[in-house]
Amino acid sequence: MTEEDLIEEVAGAWRPGTLGDELRYHPSWHDLDAAARVRAFDRAVALRRAEAALDPQQLSTTARAVLQRVIQGR
């Protein structure tokens, strides 16, 4: 897997599930150096902005996930 592939994985909204309520980094995060992590962060910000722009309520997938947790009382 290339560094670019890892950055794409990290920038995406999907994260592995956990048994509890803990938040986790994408596993590929640990395979990136500091510069690649910055690139992944910048790409994630751009993706979340694009998601929000396409959403009728202007919410990104991250915002929807957080709201769902709040509604469920977690």
Secondary structure as UniProt FT lines:
FT   HELIX           3..11
FT   HELIX           27..31
FT   HELIX           34..54
FT   TURN            56..57
FT   HELIX           61..71
FT   TURN            72..73
//
